[in-house]
Amino acid sequence: MDGLITIQSDYSVKETIDRLALIVESKGLTVFLRIDHQDNAAKQGLLIRPTELLIFGNPKAGTILMQDKQTSGIDLPAKALAWQDEKEKVWLTYNDTNWIASRHDLTNKSEMILKAIEEGMTLISIQAAKS
């Protein structure tokens, strides 16, 4: 899917997001929100497979991107979605920073921050999803 990076997780959806939240916080980033889509669906009498979203980031880095192009704020802070497919495999999906840069026509003012975000997302995603 355009603009998304997805890796398989060795853990359950809950464990993947638990691990990601701990890693994010250990790196000095802020966890803004955790959403359990399966639980929210169940409260409405609906069923979906396990799906949880973590919203997190670094306001300083995000502000630099928004100073470049304010519309980038629609894709900030960072988000990661852990979800279970119909074969019970668990996946971790997040936005590709290159897609965000292209979508918002970010300039070279954002280049260093985008590179840092890309490297950070790759690192923390692998740490959260792999044993």
Secondary structure as a PSIPRED ss2 file (coil, helix, strand):
# PSIPRED VFORMAT (PSIPRED V4.0)

   1 M C   1.000  0.000  0.000
   2 D C   1.000  0.000  0.000
   3 G C   1.000  0.000  0.000
   4 L E   0.000  0.000  1.000
   5 I E   0.000  0.000  1.000
   6 T E   0.000  0.000  1.000
   7 I E   0.000  0.000  1.000
   8 Q E   0.000  0.000  1.000
   9 S E   0.000  0.000  1.000
  10 D C   1.000  0.000  0.000
  11 Y C   1.000  0.000  0.000
  12 S C   1.000  0.000  0.000
  13 V H   0.000  1.000  0.000
  14 K H   0.000  1.000  0.000
  15 E H   0.000  1.000  0.000
  16 T H   0.000  1.000  0.000
  17 I H   0.000  1.000  0.000
  18 D H   0.000  1.000  0.000
  19 R H   0.000  1.000  0.000
  20 L H   0.000  1.000  0.000
  21 A H   0.000  1.000  0.000
  22 L H   0.000  1.000  0.000
  23 I H   0.000  1.000  0.000
  24 V H   0.000  1.000  0.000
  25 E H   0.000  1.000  0.000
  26 S H   0.000  1.000  0.000
  27 K C   1.000  0.000  0.000
  28 G C   1.000  0.000  0.000
  29 L C   1.000  0.000  0.000
  30 T E   0.000  0.000  1.000
  31 V E   0.000  0.000  1.000
  32 F E   0.000  0.000  1.000
  33 L E   0.000  0.000  1.000
  34 R E   0.000  0.000  1.000
  35 I E   0.000  0.000  1.000
  36 D E   0.000  0.000  1.000
  37 H H   0.000  1.000  0.000
  38 Q H   0.000  1.000  0.000
  39 D H   0.000  1.000  0.000
  40 N H   0.000  1.000  0.000
  41 A H   0.000  1.000  0.000
  42 A H   0.000  1.000  0.000
  43 K H   0.000  1.000  0.000
  44 Q C   1.000  0.000  0.000
  45 G C   1.000  0.000  0.000
  46 L C   1.000  0.000  0.000
  47 L C   1.000  0.000  0.000
  48 I C   1.000  0.000  0.000
  49 R C   1.000  0.000  0.000
  50 P C   1.000  0.000  0.000
  51 T E   0.000  0.000  1.000
  52 E E   0.000  0.000  1.000
  53 L E   0.000  0.000  1.000
  54 L E   0.000  0.000  1.000
  55 I E   0.000  0.000  1.000
  56 F E   0.000  0.000  1.000
  57 G E   0.000  0.000  1.000
  58 N C   1.000  0.000  0.000
  59 P H   0.000  1.000  0.000
  60 K H   0.000  1.000  0.000
  61 A H   0.000  1.000  0.000
  62 G H   0.000  1.000  0.000
  63 T H   0.000  1.000  0.000
  64 I H   0.000  1.000  0.000
  65 L H   0.000  1.000  0.000
  66 M H   0.000  1.000  0.000
  67 Q H   0.000  1.000  0.000
  68 D H   0.000  1.000  0.000
  69 K C   1.000  0.000  0.000
  70 Q H   0.000  1.000  0.000
  71 T H   0.000  1.000  0.000
  72 S H   0.000  1.000  0.000
  73 G H   0.000  1.000  0.000
  74 I H   0.000  1.000  0.000
  75 D H   0.000  1.000  0.000
  76 L C   1.000  0.000  0.000
  77 P C   1.000  0.000  0.000
  78 A E   0.000  0.000  1.000
  79 K E   0.000  0.000  1.000
  80 A E   0.000  0.000  1.000
  81 L E   0.000  0.000  1.000
  82 A E   0.000  0.000  1.000
  83 W E   0.000  0.000  1.000
  84 Q E   0.000  0.000  1.000
  85 D C   1.000  0.000  0.000
  86 E C   1.000  0.000  0.000
  87 K C   1.000  0.000  0.000
  88 E C   1.000  0.000  0.000
  89 K C   1.000  0.000  0.000
  90 V E   0.000  0.000  1.000
  91 W E   0.000  0.000  1.000
  92 L E   0.000  0.000  1.000
  93 T E   0.000  0.000  1.000
  94 Y E   0.000  0.000  1.000
  95 N E   0.000  0.000  1.000
  96 D C   1.000  0.000  0.000
  97 T H   0.000  1.000  0.000
  98 N H   0.000  1.000  0.000
  99 W H   0.000  1.000  0.000
 100 I H   0.000  1.000  0.000
 101 A H   0.000  1.000  0.000
 102 S H   0.000  1.000  0.000
 103 R H   0.000  1.000  0.000
 104 H C   1.000  0.000  0.000
 105 D C   1.000  0.000  0.000
 106 L C   1.000  0.000  0.000
 107 T C   1.000  0.000  0.000
 108 N H   0.000  1.000  0.000
 109 K H   0.000  1.000  0.000
 110 S H   0.000  1.000  0.000
 111 E H   0.000  1.000  0.000
 112 M H   0.000  1.000  0.000
 113 I H   0.000  1.000  0.000
 114 L H   0.000  1.000  0.000
 115 K H   0.000  1.000  0.000
 116 A H   0.000  1.000  0.000
 117 I H   0.000  1.000  0.000
 118 E H   0.000  1.000  0.000
 119 E H   0.000  1.000  0.000
 120 G H   0.000  1.000  0.000
 121 M H   0.000  1.000  0.000
 122 T H   0.000  1.000  0.000
 123 L H   0.000  1.000  0.000
 124 I H   0.000  1.000  0.000
 125 S H   0.000  1.000  0.000
 126 I H   0.000  1.000  0.000
 127 Q H   0.000  1.000  0.000
 128 A H   0.000  1.000  0.000
 129 A H   0.000  1.000  0.000
 130 K C   1.000  0.000  0.000
 131 S C   1.000  0.000  0.000
